[in-house]
Amino acid sequence: MSTATPPGGQRTLQKRRQAQNAKEKQLKQTPASTRQAGHGGSSNSILKVYTDEANGLRVDPLVVLFLAVGFIFSVVALHVVAKVTGKIF
């Protein structure tokens, strides 16, 4: 007859060491790509700009479009006015 081994002992210690070594190895492992590292490929920060969670002024894209076109029109109009008044005076 074989004697029963008590729980714990050398096998348990060996399994605990292996698990601890695997955990340390995973923590020390460097990311394989820039996407994993979060450099340039992280979408978490860029998506926050377009969600409701972002802080700051919320402006409809159509309003931005009209403001941009209005600004361009005013610059062109001022150039035309400057050309016309330069030839008159």
C-alpha positions as CSV (number, residue, x, y, z in Angstrom):
1,M,0.0,0.0,0.0
2,S,1.1,3.5,-0.7
3,T,0.9,6.2,1.8
4,A,-1.4,9.1,1.1
5,T,0.4,12.4,0.5
6,P,-0.8,15.2,2.7
7,P,-2.4,18.2,1.0
8,G,0.0,21.0,0.1
9,G,3.6,20.2,0.2
10,Q,6.1,20.4,-2.6
11,R,3.7,20.2,-5.6
12,T,1.5,23.1,-4.3
13,L,4.6,25.3,-3.7
14,Q,5.8,24.5,-7.3
15,K,2.4,25.4,-8.8
16,R,2.3,28.7,-6.8
17,R,5.8,29.6,-8.0
18,Q,4.8,28.8,-11.6
19,A,1.7,31.0,-11.3
20,Q,3.6,33.8,-9.8
21,N,6.3,33.6,-12.4
22,A,3.7,33.6,-15.2
23,K,2.0,36.7,-13.6
24,E,5.3,38.6,-13.3
25,K,6.2,37.7,-16.9
26,Q,2.9,39.0,-18.2
27,L,3.3,42.3,-16.3
28,K,6.9,42.8,-17.6
29,Q,6.0,41.9,-21.2
30,T,6.2,44.8,-23.6
31,P,3.4,45.4,-26.1
32,A,4.0,43.9,-29.5
33,S,2.5,46.8,-31.5
34,T,1.9,50.5,-31.1
35,R,-1.9,49.9,-31.0
36,Q,-1.4,47.7,-27.9
37,A,0.9,50.3,-26.4
38,G,-1.6,53.1,-26.9
39,H,0.8,55.3,-29.0
40,G,-1.1,56.7,-31.9
41,G,-3.4,53.8,-32.2
42,S,-5.4,54.2,-29.1
43,S,-9.0,54.9,-29.9
44,N,-10.1,55.6,-26.3
45,S,-9.0,59.2,-26.3
46,I,-10.1,60.1,-29.8
47,L,-13.5,58.6,-29.3
48,K,-14.1,60.6,-26.2
49,V,-14.0,63.8,-28.3
50,Y,-17.1,62.6,-30.3
51,T,-19.2,61.3,-27.4
52,D,-21.5,63.0,-25.0
53,E,-18.9,62.5,-22.2
54,A,-16.6,65.1,-23.7
55,N,-16.4,68.4,-21.9
56,G,-16.7,71.8,-23.6
57,L,-18.8,73.5,-26.1
58,R,-21.1,71.4,-28.3
59,V,-21.7,72.9,-31.7
60,D,-23.6,71.3,-34.5
61,P,-21.5,70.5,-37.6
62,L,-23.9,72.5,-39.8
63,V,-23.3,75.6,-37.7
64,V,-19.5,75.2,-38.1
65,L,-20.0,74.8,-41.9
66,F,-22.1,78.0,-42.1
67,L,-19.6,79.9,-40.0
68,A,-16.6,78.8,-42.1
69,V,-18.4,79.7,-45.4
70,G,-19.4,83.1,-43.9
71,F,-15.8,83.8,-42.9
72,I,-14.5,82.9,-46.4
73,F,-17.2,85.1,-48.0
74,S,-16.3,88.0,-45.7
75,V,-12.6,87.7,-46.6
76,V,-13.4,87.6,-50.3
77,A,-15.8,90.6,-50.0
78,L,-13.2,92.6,-48.1
79,H,-10.7,91.9,-50.9
80,V,-13.1,93.0,-53.5
81,V,-14.0,96.2,-51.6
82,A,-10.3,97.0,-51.2
83,K,-9.7,96.5,-55.0
84,V,-12.7,98.7,-56.0
85,T,-11.9,101.5,-53.5
86,G,-8.3,101.4,-54.5
87,K,-9.2,102.2,-58.2
88,I,-11.7,104.9,-57.3
89,F,-9.6,106.9,-54.9
